[in-house]
Amino acid sequence: MQDQRRHQRIRFGTAPTIRIGYGGVVGSGEIENLSLSGLMVRTEMALEMSRQIGCEFQIFDSPVIDVPATVISRVGNLFGMRFQPGPISQVMIEDAINAALASGKASILSVHEQAGRKIMRIVGGLGGALRNDFMHALTRVGVDEIDLAGVTAVEQAGLALCLVAVNRHAAVLGEQSDCFADAWKLALATPGPGGSDETVV
């Protein structure tokens, strides 16, 4: 979980769809995650390793991005693909990622070590889509602090994850964006399930 990747993976609350052209056939799939260098797609198409395909997708309100990619991994119906972008499509992908993060429709979760402490950083939306990565970081990697300065939107499921981190794993909430700080205060002030960590795990 320690982030050594050149390009960080972006996760989505709602998976964007993708059109795939391969061997004269056009099919579809869902984008599981995306980075500047490639994406992970769930599709029922019979794609072959090391073969080039055509990808056409939109990240929410972005313009349509049309870029070739090479299939580099497969687990069941989940395929890893590396982009072969030109300069224009590279800029379009970056702009689409930045807009999705700013709107809270996409998220990045990373873990860094700083002065001997493990810090989980969340950028973009804080919601249920991060649950697996969030809990893996807490239980397998260990997290001392959560940096929430880059959070742009908050769901109840995200607040519940933070309650678990604080109450069960002794993580400290570090820097916070205004939208997170407001939602957190409200969650702590609300009696019942919203103010308790019992709603999540």
TAQUI-V267101 format. One record per run of one state. SS is the DSSP state (H for helix, E for strand, L for the rest). FROM is the first residue (numbers start at 1). LEN is the number of residues. If there is no record, write none. Layout:
ss = [SS,SS]
from = [FROM,FROM]
len = [LEN,LEN]
//
This chain:
ss = [L,E,L,E,L,E,L,E,L,E,L,E,L,E,L,E,L,H,L,E,L,E,L,H,L,E,L,H,L,E,L,H,L,H,L,H,L]
from = [1,2,3,10,13,17,23,25,35,38,43,52,58,65,76,78,84,87,104,106,115,117,127,128,142,145,155,156,170,172,177,178,190,193,196,197,200]
len = [1,1,7,3,4,6,2,10,3,5,9,6,7,11,2,6,3,17,2,9,2,10,1,14,3,10,1,14,2,5,1,12,3,3,1,3,2]
//
